[in-house]
Amino acid sequence: MSEFEFTKSTYSSGDAHGECVEVARNIPTTIAVRDSKEPNGPLLRLTPTTWSAFTAHVGAV
């Protein structure tokens, strides 16, 4: 999984529970999302189009 370069979401809380979402956007055809508490756990892989639709929807809620 080293091909993805993850960064924490700016919306993630900084509390002691570590509830963070990390996103990797360095691969042009894939947006990868993971739980920061499980860096070796499952990845959600999205197309850039799907990621844009998701973030637009989340921003509208």
C-alpha positions as a Markdown table, in Angstrom:
| # | Residue | x | y | z |
|---|---|---|---|---|
| 1 | Met | 0.0 | 0.0 | 0.0 |
| 2 | Ser | 3.0 | 2.3 | -0.1 |
| 3 | Glu | 2.0 | 3.7 | -3.5 |
| 4 | Phe | -0.6 | 5.9 | -1.8 |
| 5 | Glu | 0.5 | 9.0 | 0.1 |
| 6 | Phe | -2.2 | 9.6 | 2.8 |
| 7 | Thr | -3.0 | 12.8 | 4.5 |
| 8 | Lys | -5.5 | 13.3 | 7.4 |
| 9 | Ser | -8.7 | 15.1 | 6.6 |
| 10 | Thr | -8.9 | 18.7 | 7.8 |
| 11 | Tyr | -12.3 | 17.7 | 9.2 |
| 12 | Ser | -10.9 | 15.0 | 11.5 |
| 13 | Ser | -10.9 | 15.7 | 15.2 |
| 14 | Gly | -7.7 | 16.0 | 17.1 |
| 15 | Asp | -9.0 | 14.2 | 20.2 |
| 16 | Ala | -7.3 | 11.3 | 22.0 |
| 17 | His | -9.6 | 8.8 | 20.3 |
| 18 | Gly | -7.9 | 9.4 | 17.0 |
| 19 | Glu | -11.1 | 9.5 | 14.9 |
| 20 | Cys | -9.5 | 10.4 | 11.6 |
| 21 | Val | -10.1 | 9.7 | 8.0 |
| 22 | Glu | -7.0 | 9.8 | 5.7 |
| 23 | Val | -7.2 | 10.4 | 2.0 |
| 24 | Ala | -4.6 | 9.8 | -0.8 |
| 25 | Arg | -5.0 | 11.8 | -4.0 |
| 26 | Asn | -1.5 | 11.2 | -5.5 |
| 27 | Ile | -2.7 | 8.6 | -8.0 |
| 28 | Pro | -4.6 | 10.3 | -10.9 |
| 29 | Thr | -7.1 | 7.5 | -11.4 |
| 30 | Thr | -7.8 | 6.6 | -7.8 |
| 31 | Ile | -8.7 | 8.3 | -4.6 |
| 32 | Ala | -8.0 | 6.1 | -1.6 |
| 33 | Val | -9.6 | 6.6 | 1.8 |
| 34 | Arg | -8.8 | 4.7 | 5.1 |
| 35 | Asp | -9.3 | 4.9 | 8.8 |
| 36 | Ser | -6.2 | 6.3 | 10.5 |
| 37 | Lys | -6.6 | 3.9 | 13.4 |
| 38 | Glu | -6.2 | 1.0 | 10.9 |
| 39 | Pro | -3.4 | 2.0 | 8.5 |
| 40 | Asn | -3.0 | -1.6 | 7.3 |
| 41 | Gly | -6.8 | -2.1 | 7.1 |
| 42 | Pro | -9.1 | -2.0 | 4.2 |
| 43 | Leu | -9.1 | 0.9 | 1.7 |
| 44 | Leu | -12.0 | 2.5 | 0.0 |
| 45 | Arg | -10.9 | 3.2 | -3.6 |
| 46 | Leu | -12.9 | 5.7 | -5.6 |
| 47 | Thr | -12.7 | 7.3 | -9.0 |
| 48 | Pro | -12.0 | 11.0 | -9.0 |
| 49 | Thr | -15.6 | 11.6 | -10.4 |
| 50 | Thr | -17.1 | 9.5 | -7.5 |
| 51 | Trp | -14.9 | 11.3 | -5.0 |
| 52 | Ser | -16.1 | 14.7 | -6.3 |
| 53 | Ala | -19.7 | 13.7 | -6.1 |
| 54 | Phe | -19.2 | 12.3 | -2.5 |
| 55 | Thr | -17.5 | 15.5 | -1.3 |
| 56 | Ala | -20.1 | 17.7 | -2.9 |
| 57 | His | -22.9 | 15.8 | -1.2 |
| 58 | Val | -21.1 | 15.8 | 2.2 |
| 59 | Gly | -20.5 | 19.6 | 1.9 |
| 60 | Ala | -24.2 | 20.1 | 1.2 |
| 61 | Val | -25.4 | 18.2 | 4.3 |
